[in-house]
Each structure stands twice: as C-alpha cells, then as structure tokens.
C-alpha cells in the first residue's frame, strides 16, 4: 500500500524495523512525554484495531519498506466500530511544513473511513497552533478541552472531531 508522492515521500505501513527511527523522532518532537519503545511495540501488536504508518524520503537507490529508508514522520490510528482516534502523528523537524503531516493525516482519514468509522477524533496541544490549523483545514472541529492534559498538567488538550460520513459525502470543505 505504498503511496508515492511528488516530493519523493512515500507513506507505508509501519513495521518493527522502522521503530528505531520512529523513536528518535518521538524523543525529539515529544521530549516532555515521549512514548516508550514498548508502547510502540504494544500498538503494533494490536493489529486488529491499530494502523500505523511511516513517511519515508526515498533516495534514487532506496527500496520501499526497507529499514534504511529515511523515516521523516509517522502516524497512528485506532479504529473501533463507532469511532476512530488519531493516536499520534509526528514529522521530523527538518521535514516540517513540507506537506508530510498532511500526507500522514490524509492516510489516517482514509483508513478510518475505509474501516467504517463514522467519526475520527484527536487531542492536540492547545499551544500547537500549526497542528490545529492542519486539522481544521481537513474538516476537524473543536469539540472540547482537557485541562492540564499535557506536560504534567501544564498544557491543555484541544479535542477535535471529524464527521467522516459528512466529510466523504462532499458536504465538508476539503483542501
């Protein structure tokens, strides 16, 4: 299910051999509260309800899905019959604002929709305005706030939701 994009980035399913690179990004982007390697292993083991993807920057002589591909981002999804959740999404700092987050988010939206979820929900840091804008441009709406959710109670989480039935029927603005 490789999706190759004009910028030389491909979105492929996350595999165990990607985890070392993924964890380096995790520690950098979420340095205050990073997931542990065992958390990623646990998520990958829940294959019936979880879908994880990596964004790889392909060089002229790289082979897709190989461990030596340059991992530039990753994202995860949890899907149940009545709802789906964006578990995580991160892009390496030197690849931010180049469309990688958009590609990962679109992959998650497509997966949630194809698996029959009527809505997709997420939590985002209240001070992460760039991510909030990305979600809003894809049809997510603010539905609440969790006070003190991040950084040991110092940062709120904004709760956002996307109505997938409406989004894919064409009634929702799409980028």
C-alpha positions as CSV (number, residue, x, y, z in Angstrom):
1,X,0.0,0.0,0.0
2,X,2.8,2.4,-0.8
3,X,1.6,5.8,-1.8
4,X,4.4,7.7,-3.6
5,X,4.2,11.5,-3.7
6,X,5.7,14.2,-5.9
7,X,8.1,15.3,-3.2
8,X,9.8,11.9,-3.0
9,X,7.9,10.9,0.1
10,X,6.1,7.6,0.4
11,X,3.6,6.5,3.1
12,X,4.0,2.9,4.0
13,X,2.7,0.7,6.9
14,X,5.0,0.9,10.0
15,X,6.9,-2.3,10.7
16,X,9.2,-3.3,13.5
17,X,12.3,-2.3,11.7
18,X,11.1,1.3,11.5
19,X,10.8,1.6,15.3
20,X,14.4,2.8,16.0
21,X,14.0,5.8,13.6
22,X,10.4,6.4,14.8
23,X,11.6,6.5,18.4
24,X,14.3,9.1,17.6
25,X,11.6,11.4,16.1
26,X,9.3,10.7,19.1
27,X,12.0,11.7,21.6
28,X,12.7,14.9,19.7
29,X,9.2,16.0,19.0
30,X,7.6,14.9,22.3
31,X,10.6,15.3,24.5
32,X,8.5,16.1,27.6
33,X,6.3,13.0,27.4
34,X,7.6,10.6,24.7
35,X,6.1,7.2,24.2
36,X,8.5,4.4,25.2
37,X,9.6,1.7,22.7
38,X,7.4,-0.8,24.5
39,X,4.4,1.4,23.9
40,X,5.1,1.4,20.1
41,X,5.6,-2.4,20.2
42,X,2.3,-2.7,22.0
43,X,0.5,-0.6,19.5
44,X,1.8,-2.5,16.5
45,X,0.7,-5.8,18.2
46,X,-2.9,-4.5,18.3
47,X,-3.2,-5.0,14.6
48,X,-6.9,-5.6,14.6
49,X,-7.7,-2.1,15.8
50,X,-4.5,-0.2,15.1
51,X,-2.9,1.1,11.9
52,X,0.5,2.8,11.9
53,X,2.3,4.4,9.0
54,X,5.7,6.0,8.3
55,X,6.6,8.6,5.8
56,X,9.9,7.8,4.1
57,X,12.0,10.1,1.9
58,X,13.2,7.9,-0.9
59,X,16.5,8.3,-2.5
60,X,17.2,7.3,-6.1
61,X,18.5,3.9,-5.0
62,X,16.3,3.1,-2.0
63,X,13.9,0.2,-1.8
64,X,10.5,1.0,-0.3
65,X,9.8,-0.7,3.1
66,X,13.4,-1.2,3.8
67,X,14.9,-0.2,7.2
68,X,17.5,2.0,5.5
69,X,14.8,4.3,4.1
70,X,14.9,7.8,5.6
71,X,11.9,8.0,8.0
72,X,10.7,11.6,8.1
73,X,7.4,11.1,10.0
74,X,4.9,8.6,11.4
75,X,1.2,8.4,12.4
76,X,-1.0,6.0,14.2
77,X,-4.7,5.3,14.2
78,X,-7.1,3.3,16.5
79,X,-10.4,2.2,14.9
80,X,-13.4,0.8,16.7
81,X,-16.8,0.2,15.1
82,X,-18.3,3.5,16.3
83,X,-15.3,5.8,16.3
84,X,-11.6,6.2,15.4
85,X,-8.8,8.0,17.1
86,X,-5.6,9.6,15.9
87,X,-3.2,8.1,18.3
88,X,-0.1,10.1,17.3
89,X,1.3,12.0,14.4
90,X,4.8,13.5,14.2
91,X,7.1,14.8,11.5
92,X,10.9,15.2,11.8
93,X,11.8,18.9,12.4
94,X,13.8,19.2,9.2
95,X,10.7,18.0,7.2
96,X,8.0,20.0,8.9
97,X,5.9,22.4,6.8
98,X,6.6,20.4,3.6
99,X,3.3,18.5,3.4
100,X,4.4,15.4,5.2
101,X,1.9,15.9,8.1
102,X,-0.8,16.5,5.5
103,X,0.0,13.2,3.8
104,X,0.0,11.3,7.0
105,X,-3.2,12.8,8.2
106,X,-4.9,12.1,4.9
107,X,-3.8,8.5,5.2
108,X,-5.3,8.2,8.6
109,X,-8.6,9.8,7.5
110,X,-8.7,7.4,4.5
111,X,-8.0,4.4,6.7
112,X,-10.6,5.4,9.3
113,X,-13.2,5.9,6.6
114,X,-12.5,2.7,4.8
115,X,-12.8,0.8,8.0
116,X,-16.3,2.2,8.6
117,X,-15.7,4.6,11.4
118,X,-18.3,7.4,11.4
119,X,-16.0,9.9,13.0
120,X,-12.3,10.5,13.7
121,X,-11.2,12.2,16.9
122,X,-8.0,13.5,18.3
123,X,-6.3,15.5,21.0
124,X,-3.8,18.3,20.2
125,X,-1.8,20.6,22.5
126,X,-3.6,23.9,23.0
127,X,-0.3,25.7,22.1
128,X,0.2,23.7,18.9
129,X,-1.5,26.2,16.5
130,X,0.2,24.8,13.4
131,X,-1.3,21.3,14.0
132,X,-4.7,22.7,14.9
133,X,-4.7,24.6,11.6
134,X,-3.8,21.4,9.7
135,X,-6.7,19.5,11.4
136,X,-9.2,22.4,10.8
137,X,-8.3,22.6,7.1
138,X,-9.2,18.9,6.9
139,X,-12.6,19.4,8.4
140,X,-11.9,18.7,12.1
141,X,-13.9,20.8,14.5
142,X,-13.1,21.7,18.1
143,X,-15.4,19.8,20.5
144,X,-13.8,20.4,23.9
145,X,-10.8,20.9,26.1
146,X,-9.0,18.7,28.6
147,X,-7.5,21.0,31.2
148,X,-3.9,20.2,32.1
149,X,-3.7,17.1,29.9
150,X,-0.1,17.5,28.7
151,X,3.3,18.2,30.4
152,X,2.3,17.1,33.8
153,X,-0.7,19.3,34.0
154,X,0.8,22.5,32.5
155,X,-0.8,22.4,29.0
156,X,-4.4,21.8,27.9
157,X,-5.5,19.5,25.1
158,X,-8.0,20.6,22.5
159,X,-10.4,17.9,21.5
160,X,-11.2,17.8,17.8
161,X,-13.6,15.6,15.8
162,X,-14.2,14.9,12.1
163,X,-17.5,13.6,10.9
164,X,-16.3,11.1,8.3
165,X,-19.7,10.4,6.8
166,X,-20.2,14.1,6.1
167,X,-16.6,14.6,5.1
168,X,-16.6,11.9,2.4
169,X,-20.1,12.8,1.2
170,X,-18.7,16.1,-0.1
171,X,-20.5,18.3,2.3
172,X,-17.3,19.1,4.2
173,X,-14.7,21.5,2.9
174,X,-11.7,19.7,1.6
175,X,-8.2,21.1,0.9
